[in-house]
Amino acid sequence: MIPPKAALPTITPAGTYGRLVQLLTAATQLDDDAAEKLADAMLDQLGLYGPPLEPVDGMCTALLYDADPENEGWVQCDKEPGHDRRSSPLHANRWNGLSWSDDHRRALPAGVNDGD
């Protein structure tokens, strides 16, 4: 079940995000990677987020937007699909040490981004 729209983060559509990165690249002469980091930082400050990444197969599809300037961007829960949803915290990514629940304001619960 998809949560009510108010519970989901406000995600910038891929086309709009791409145009923002192009605009930043042209205006600042930054390379694409630096322009994407700048776009992500700007959107985060506005309470918006870039398009979510494609989920990796074999892992829980829950995503969290990591607002840390060092890592900025979406991270995926690295637990197995259908893991115990009663555990605390519900989702985690051991690589960057993040953990979160489905109701976190920067989270996309499992199934929302993968067509389930």
Secondary structure, DSSP 8 states (H G I E B T S, - for coil): ----GGGS-EE--HHHHHHHHHHHHHHH---HHHHHHHHHHHHHHTTEE-------TTS---EEEE--TTT-EEEE--S-TT--TTSSSSEEETTTTEEE-TTSTTEE-TTTTTT-
